[in-house]
Amino acid sequence: MKKILIVGGLGFIGYHLSRKLCSQFEIYVVDALINYIPNNYKAWNYYTMLRQQELNNLGIPCFINNVNDLSFKQLVVNIKPDIIVNAASMPVALLADINPSQAKQDIFDSQFQLLETIRTSPINLSQYIYISSSMVYGNFLRDDAGKIIPASEEQACHPIDGYGAFKLANEIIIQQYHKKYNLPFTIIRPSAVYGPTDCNLRVTEIFLRKGFEHGTIELDNGGLHELDFTYIEDLCQGISLAINNPKSIHQIFNISYGQGRKIAELAQIVKQMFPDVKIISNECKPFRPNRGAMNITKAKEMLNYRPQVDLEQGMMFYRDFLKHHIGLY
Ligand SMILES: NC(=O)c1ccc[n+]([C@@H]2O[C@H](COP(=O)([O-])OP(=O)(O)OC[C@H]3O[C@@H](n4cnc5c(N)ncnc54)[C@H](O)[C@@H]3O)[C@@H](O)[C@H]2O)c1
């Protein structure tokens, strides 16, 4: 059985991926247990323990270690992974704007350290998978009628914020390591991933919480901003199809649901679940890139990727999960 080391494996994406892959591969998890959202500490503490417990129940070894620590290299040498998935990073764009130095350290430096560990360790890696982001594109292009053109992998990337810039810098360094040191890489660009155990205060989590609290959903700029919301199981399907697949080596894939949905539509979905939730609009200067659907044709054609869960269904799954957990933290 091939060994996969999932860095950031106790985070939202890393945890779900570990669970999905553990019947086919020998999985090892490394995570530094960094909480980026102090005011969501209770949820983070609850879900991190839950994830750790579930991975322990599945027999997956979890090591608490930071990629930047000297001991990380020894861990990699001891495990001798065939494949490494890097799902570790500061995960939220707004935080990178607030604290650019920490963003550099936790998005760029840690990934660079990981590449150096791979380059200088006596291991024989067959694949390095980097979880990048749709934020590398910056503002999505528009057609003459002003309609968003789904972003595709071959188009130029022009990130407009620190998060997107560091993610793109990582992609460029990875490709340079391929040219100089034969790094067999695959880059995955997800978008607006949501689902059980997420606790980084993304819009899906915030709106569902408002539902449970019978509260008020606030829409920035009327909620006209579009996102390609992707249920976590679909993202994990896409990543797992790229893993150990010769077709995915030296390739970049958009992995998302493939549909742009307005944040106002998300609010309406939540309102249908919780009719007493209120929705109000505020005027807020747009600070995120204009996005929408990503073009997922490449993943469909090369990997046979087929997203299954639309936003209505995914939010129902997420709400049903939260029902059993939200009162416990
Ligand atoms: N969730 C999304 O919507 C989304 C969308 C696009 C891209 N991504 C990317 O996916 C990756 C995972 O995101 P997530 O939502 O699971 O975030 P998360 O915060 O839930 O998980 C990240 C994990 O990485 C760990 N980590 C961070 N720095 C580390 C280090 N130096 N050494 C070891 N562990 C470290 C953290 O402790 C955390 O458990 C990130 O790179 C993020 O940029 C996420």
The ligand as a Tripos MOL2 file, in Angstrom:
@<TRIPOS>MOLECULE
LIG
   44    48     1     0     0
SMALL
NO_CHARGES

@<TRIPOS>ATOM
      1 N1        -11.7430   25.8240    2.5900 N.am      1 LIG1
      2 C1        -11.7960   26.5070    1.4460 C.2       1 LIG1
      3 O1        -12.8210   27.0580    1.0340 O.2       1 LIG1
      4 C2        -10.5480   26.6100    0.5910 C.ar      1 LIG1
      5 C3        -10.6790   27.1000   -0.7100 C.ar      1 LIG1
      6 C4         -9.5320   27.1910   -1.5030 C.ar      1 LIG1
      7 C5         -8.3110   26.7860   -0.9960 C.ar      1 LIG1
      8 N2         -8.2120   26.3220    0.2700 N.ar      1 LIG1
      9 C6         -6.8930   25.9020    0.7580 C.3       1 LIG1
     10 O2         -6.9800   24.5940    1.2880 O.3       1 LIG1
     11 C7         -6.0320   24.4090    2.3400 C.3       1 LIG1
     12 C8         -6.7380   23.8670    3.5720 C.3       1 LIG1
     13 O3         -7.7670   24.7600    3.9660 O.3       1 LIG1
     14 P1         -8.7810   24.3950    5.1300 P.3       1 LIG1
     15 O4        -10.0540   25.0550    4.8050 O.co2     1 LIG1
     16 O5         -8.7480   22.9370    5.4060 O.co2     1 LIG1
     17 O6         -8.1150   25.2020    6.3490 O.3       1 LIG1
     18 P2         -7.9470   24.7500    7.8820 P.3       1 LIG1
     19 O7         -7.5340   25.9680    8.6250 O.co2     1 LIG1
     20 O8         -9.1770   24.0600    8.3440 O.co2     1 LIG1
     21 O9         -6.7640   23.7100    7.8350 O.3       1 LIG1
     22 C9         -5.4200   24.0790    7.6830 C.3       1 LIG1
     23 C10        -4.6180   23.2270    8.6470 C.3       1 LIG1
     24 O10        -3.2390   23.4460    8.3740 O.3       1 LIG1
     25 C11        -2.5580   23.4430    9.6040 C.3       1 LIG1
     26 N3         -1.3000   24.1900    9.4170 N.ar      1 LIG1
     27 C12        -1.1550   25.4950    9.0590 C.ar      1 LIG1
     28 N4          0.1460   25.8170    8.9830 N.ar      1 LIG1
     29 C13         0.8470   24.6950    9.3130 C.ar      1 LIG1
     30 C14         2.2230   24.3910    9.4100 C.ar      1 LIG1
     31 N5          3.1700   25.3250    9.1860 N.pl3     1 LIG1
     32 N6          2.6060   23.1230    9.7440 N.ar      1 LIG1
     33 C15         1.6510   22.1760    9.9790 C.ar      1 LIG1
     34 N7          0.3240   22.4110    9.9040 N.ar      1 LIG1
     35 C16        -0.0760   23.6540    9.5810 C.ar      1 LIG1
     36 C17        -3.5090   24.1390   10.5770 C.3       1 LIG1
     37 O11        -3.2100   23.7860   11.9270 O.3       1 LIG1
     38 C18        -4.8610   23.6020   10.1160 C.3       1 LIG1
     39 O12        -5.2510   22.4530   10.8410 O.3       1 LIG1
     40 C19        -5.3790   25.7760    2.5550 C.3       1 LIG1
     41 O13        -4.1670   25.8090    1.8400 O.3       1 LIG1
     42 C20        -6.3680   26.7450    1.9200 C.3       1 LIG1
     43 O14        -5.6970   27.8950    1.4410 O.3       1 LIG1
     44 C21        -9.3080   26.2240    1.0800 C.ar      1 LIG1
@<TRIPOS>BOND
     1     1     2 1
     2     2     3 2
     3     2     4 1
     4     4     5 ar
     5     4    44 ar
     6     5     6 ar
     7     6     7 ar
     8     7     8 ar
     9     8     9 1
    10     8    44 ar
    11     9    10 1
    12     9    42 1
    13    10    11 1
    14    11    12 1
    15    11    40 1
    16    12    13 1
    17    13    14 1
    18    14    15 2
    19    14    16 1
    20    14    17 1
    21    17    18 1
    22    18    19 2
    23    18    20 1
    24    18    21 1
    25    21    22 1
    26    22    23 1
    27    23    24 1
    28    23    38 1
    29    24    25 1
    30    25    26 1
    31    25    36 1
    32    26    27 ar
    33    26    35 ar
    34    27    28 ar
    35    28    29 ar
    36    29    30 ar
    37    29    35 ar
    38    30    31 1
    39    30    32 ar
    40    32    33 ar
    41    33    34 ar
    42    34    35 ar
    43    36    37 1
    44    36    38 1
    45    38    39 1
    46    40    41 1
    47    40    42 1
    48    42    43 1
@<TRIPOS>SUBSTRUCTURE
     1 LIG1         1 GROUP 0 **** ****
